[in-house]
Amino acid sequence: MKEKDFSEFENKIGIKFNDQSILKQAFTHRSFLNENKNLKGGHNERLEFLGDAVLELATTDFLYNKYPEKNEGDLTSIRSALVNAQTCAEVAREIKANDFLLLSRGEAKDEGRARQYILANALEAIIGAIYIDSGYNNARDFILKYITPKTEQIVEEELWIDAKSKFQEKAQDIVSITPSYKTMKEIGPDHDKKFTVGVFLDGELVSEGNGESKQDAEQSAARKALKNKNWN
């Protein structure tokens, strides 16, 4: 296997590590070590644990100051949308983290939903590695550069709101009907399925939504239904 040049990644994110081995560890998936038992160094799960805490602190501080008018519940929901697996995986792809992952041959072939979680975990491990190598301020600056800019879209598109619960509440209050959901279409192999779900009021199709899980598709359908009914 061709050796990864982690200096390329350092250049990409603009951070030079004092100890590049900790950056390599941040990219090392447990499956890679299982397949290469003679290699020194550990996998990235402890770094992920640490990075998750640093990410939560930095985003909490950012949101607390950015939205002084929002209450604790709203801030918690926005933070959850900002640091969830989908957003973290998106950021990881944007900074080309996928090119540096150290995976087993089996994991390397799987580009489906499982890769999203591997990328999200790797991003948290990278944050943990930066924290250990050069301190909280550098880790925070990385988060402010690459992750918190996603906040505007999340708030503008109300991606932080549980649209399914909100649509049910509105439907029951306004038309006294509880919405129902039906899977309209499934495509793709088991490890990389795409779902289309419809939301209905008393048999009437209000909207359809797409997602990589039924839950995501239901949220998408409910979000569109709120707009279609002008219940936002």
ZIUR-V176061 format. One record per helix or strand of 2 or more residues. SS is the DSSP state (H for helix, E for strand). FROM is the first residue (numbers start at 1). LEN is the number of residues. If there is no record, write none. Layout:
((SS/FROM/LEN) (SS/FROM/LEN))
//
This chain:
((H/6/8) (H/20/7) (H/30/6) (H/45/22) (H/72/12) (H/85/10) (H/97/4) (H/105/5) (H/113/22) (H/136/11) (H/148/9) (H/163/12) (E/180/8) (H/190/3) (E/194/8) (E/204/8) (H/214/15))
//
